[in-house]
Amino acid sequence: MKLLRLNTAFYSILSLVLLVTSCKDKPDANSNVLAMANMGTAAITPKKQLSQEFKDYWYNGTAEITSYKLEQARYGEMREGTAVMIYVTEPFLPDAQVKADNNNKSNIPVLKLNSTKNYITGIYPYSIMTSSFYPVHDNQHALKLSFSSQEWCGHVYAQLNNKDDFEIMSHSYFESEGDQQYHLDKATLENEIWNKVRINPSDLPIGEISIIPSLEFIRLTHKEFRAYKAITSLSTVNGISTYEITYPKLERTLKINFQNEFPYLIESWTDTFYDGFGNNKKKLTSKATRINRITTPYWQQKSNKDLSLRDSLGL
């Protein structure tokens, strides 16, 4: 009888411990954490607080649009063109992984970057666009990336979704690439770096790390879609910070130059790599230099009278 009472007491204490532990592990509904249950993973990562100047700049009902003069390496030669970077905040649905149409407590606020490039190769044009959706709280990898390239030979499309791992979908008119679907272990994404620069450059990864190169570079150079060893650094000279990524195996170096004070405006970048195929292959440096920058609700400006805004961007 005494043993039974001891066993009963033991299990009562054990149940209490488990209950307390269970309650303690469960985040408070108002706590400053982001539960990733909707993303298919149990990870819970603390949010980083948004400053008032961040809120004033990025939540004022406009987008930031910056135009650049582009010198793009393609097929072993330099091409002239333009690039445009459009940054805007919006709510993101974690399950469907698209922009949310309505307010919902499960929405994740993101800083979206739509980056475009347009240039001519001989007789035919290239039109490229990459989209990256990165949480403004800077507490996880980009939630989604998408890339498309159109030219007269055909078009290619790739998409990365952040789930339990990175889910990749890629379509191409090349037989060797065709329609592909596969998974990658999570690693730093080169595409998300452009968002991190604008949100919190002091948190950029420094040193020797694994990085998945940009969707544009992978698709247009026909490299294997995976993480590569990279050496990264951050330096500042005369108010301009430079984040540098060097991929030894790819023989490629990307440098992003941005103002070292908020809102960390990107002024220019260079991308040095071996471009072209066969006898035309040579080491070239693509460059982009800022033309102009405006903040405006561009989605409302689709009338012919708004064409002058393109002039202000030098487009």
C-alpha positions, 0 to 999 in steps of 0.5 A: 500500500505504501509502495502504491502511494509512492508510485501515485505521488511519483506519477503526479509529480512527473505529470506536473513537471511535464505540464509545466514544461509543455506550457513553458515551451509553448510561446505566448500569443503576444511574445516576440517570436515567429512560429514557423508551423505554417512553413512546415517546420518547428523552428521558432526564431526571435524577431528583430525589432523594427526601428521607427525610422524603418517603419516611417520609410518602408510603410509610407504607402510607396515603393522605392524604385532605383534605375541603373546603367547596366554593363552586362557580360553575355556570350563573352562580350559586354552589353549595354542596358538598364537595370531597375530595383523595386523595393516594397513591403507587403504581407505574405501568406506563409502557406500559399507563399504568395502576397496576401490579399487580406489582413491575417494574423498568420501573414508574414511582413516581407520586404520584396525586391523585384529586380529587372535587367534589359539588354541587347545581344546582337539582334535579339533582346534579353529581359530578366526579372528576379523576385525575392520575398524576405521577412522584415524581421530578418529572422529566417531565410527568404520565404520565396525566390522566383526568376525568369529570363526571356529572349528569342531562343526561348525562356526559362523559369525557376522558383525556390520555396522555403519549406522544411528544406528549399524546394526547387522548381525549374523549367527550361527550353534546353533538353539537358535542363528541361523540367526539374524538381528537387530539394536542397538543404537550407543555406544562405541565399545570394538573392536574399543578400540584397534584401538583408542589405536594406534591412540590417547590413550589420547582420550580413554573414562574414567569413567562409560560408556556404551560399546558393548563388543567384537564380540568374547566375545559375540558370544563365551559366548552366551551373549546378543548382547547389550551395558553394563555398564562398568567402565574404567580407564587409568594408566601408570607405568614405560612407560607402560600404561594400559587401563582397562575395567570392566563390573560389570554385566558380571563379566569381566575385560579386561586390554590392556597394551601398550607403552605410547609413539607413536606408542603406541605398544601393549605389552600384555593384560589380559581378566578375566571372568567366562568361561565354562558351568555348573560344569566346569564354573570358573573364569579364565584369558586369557593372551597374551604376545608379541613374536615379531613385524615386519613391512612388506608388507605381501600381497606381500610375498606369496612365499615359500621363505617368510616362514622364516618371520613366523619364525621371528614372532615365528609362 
